[in-house]
């Protein structure tokens, strides 16, 4: 479970936030206005970045061929406005 820290707590205990992120997982730091950030270990960050291929990779590796897509008519040209 992600621990929630106020920004003042996190500032006062930055070493503990750091160690908890390494040992226990993500640590959430929240301001009074409810905006927040999450501190994660570099290993977790790298894994999260590697787990998701880009949209282009998904399309290029989808196995679809040009003939699999529906034929589209060219857009018609409208008169000048």
Contact map, one row per residue, 1 for C-alpha under 8 A:
111000000000000000000000100000000000000000000000000000000000000000000000000000000
111100000000000000000000111100000000000000000000000000000000000000000000000000000
111110000000000000000000011100000000000000000000000000000000000000000000000000000
011111000000000000000000001111000000000000000000000000000000000000000000000000000
001111111100000000000000001111000000000000000000000000000000000000000000000000000
000111111100000000000000000011110000000000000000000000000000000000000000000000000
000011111110000000000000000011100000000000000000000000000000000000000000000000000
000011111111000000000000000000000000000000000000000000000000000000000000000000000
000011111111100000000000000000000000000000000000000000000000000000000000000000000
000011111111110010000000000010000000000000000000000000000000000000000000000000000
000000111111110000000000000000000000000000000000000000000000000000000000000000000
000000011111110000000000000000000000000000000000000000000000000000000000000000000
000000001111111110000000000000000000000000000000000000000000000000000000000000000
000000000111111111000000000000000000000000000000000000000000000000000000000000000
000000000000111111100000000000000000000000000000000000000000000000000000000000000
000000000000111111110000000000000000000000000000000000000000000000000000000000000
000000000100111111111000001000000000001000000000000000000000000000000000000000000
000000000000011111111100000000000000001000000000000000000000000000000000000000000
000000000000001111111110000000000000000000000000000000000000000000000000000000000
000000000000000111111111111000000000000000000000000000000000000000000000000000000
000000000000000011111111111000000000001110000000000000000000000000000000000000000
000000000000000001111111100000000000000110000000000000000000000000000000000000000
000000000000000000111111100000000000000000000000000000000000000000000000000000000
000000000000000000011111110000000000000000000000000000000000000000000000000000000
110000000000000000011111111000000000000110000000000000000000000000000000000000000
011000000000000000011001111100000000011110000000000000000000000000000000000000000
011110000000000010011000111110000000011100000000000000000000000000000000000000000
011110000000000000000000011111000001111000000000000000000000000000000000000000000
000111100100000000000000001111100001111000000000000000000000000000000000000000000
000111100000000000000000000111111111100000000000000000000000000000000000000000000
000001100000000000000000000011111111000000000000000000000000000000000000000000000
000001000000000000000000000001111110000000000000000000000000000000000000000000000
000000000000000000000000000001111110000000000000000000000000000000000000000000000
000000000000000000000000000001111111000000000000000000000000000000000000000000000
000000000000000000000000000001111111100000000000000000000000000000000000000000000
000000000000000000000000000111100111110000000000000000000000000000000000000000000
000000000000000000000000000111000011111000000000000000000000000000000000000000000
000000000000000000000000011110000001111100000000000000000000000000000000000000000
000000000000000011001000011110000000111110000000000000000000000000000000000000000
000000000000000000001100111000000000011111011000000000000000000000000000000000000
000000000000000000001100110000000000001111111000000000000000000000000000000000000
000000000000000000000000000000000000000111111100000000000000000000000000000000000
000000000000000000000000000000000000000011111110000000000000000000000000000000000
000000000000000000000000000000000000000111111111000000000000000000000000000000000
000000000000000000000000000000000000000111111111100000000000000000000000000000000
000000000000000000000000000000000000000001111111110000000000000000000000000000000
000000000000000000000000000000000000000000111111111000000000000000000000000000000
000000000000000000000000000000000000000000011111111100000000000000000000000000000
000000000000000000000000000000000000000000001111111100000000000000000000000000000
000000000000000000000000000000000000000000000111111110000000000000000000000000000
000000000000000000000000000000000000000000000011111110000000000000000000000000000
000000000000000000000000000000000000000000000001111111000000000000000000000000000
000000000000000000000000000000000000000000000000011111101100000000000000000000000
000000000000000000000000000000000000000000000000000111111100000000000000000000000
000000000000000000000000000000000000000000000000000011111110000000000000000000000
000000000000000000000000000000000000000000000000000001111111000000000000000000000
000000000000000000000000000000000000000000000000000011111111100000000000000000000
000000000000000000000000000000000000000000000000000011111111110000000000000000000
000000000000000000000000000000000000000000000000000000111111110000000000000000000
000000000000000000000000000000000000000000000000000000011111111000000000000000000
000000000000000000000000000000000000000000000000000000001111111100000000000000000
000000000000000000000000000000000000000000000000000000000111111100000000000000000
000000000000000000000000000000000000000000000000000000000001111110000000000000000
000000000000000000000000000000000000000000000000000000000000111111011000000000000
000000000000000000000000000000000000000000000000000000000000001111111000000000000
000000000000000000000000000000000000000000000000000000000000000111111000000000000
000000000000000000000000000000000000000000000000000000000000000011111100000000000
000000000000000000000000000000000000000000000000000000000000000111111100000000000
000000000000000000000000000000000000000000000000000000000000000111111110000000000
000000000000000000000000000000000000000000000000000000000000000000111111000000000
000000000000000000000000000000000000000000000000000000000000000000001111100000000
000000000000000000000000000000000000000000000000000000000000000000000111110000000
000000000000000000000000000000000000000000000000000000000000000000000011111000000
000000000000000000000000000000000000000000000000000000000000000000000001111100000
000000000000000000000000000000000000000000000000000000000000000000000000111110000
000000000000000000000000000000000000000000000000000000000000000000000000011111000
000000000000000000000000000000000000000000000000000000000000000000000000001111100
000000000000000000000000000000000000000000000000000000000000000000000000000111110
000000000000000000000000000000000000000000000000000000000000000000000000000011111
000000000000000000000000000000000000000000000000000000000000000000000000000001111
000000000000000000000000000000000000000000000000000000000000000000000000000000111
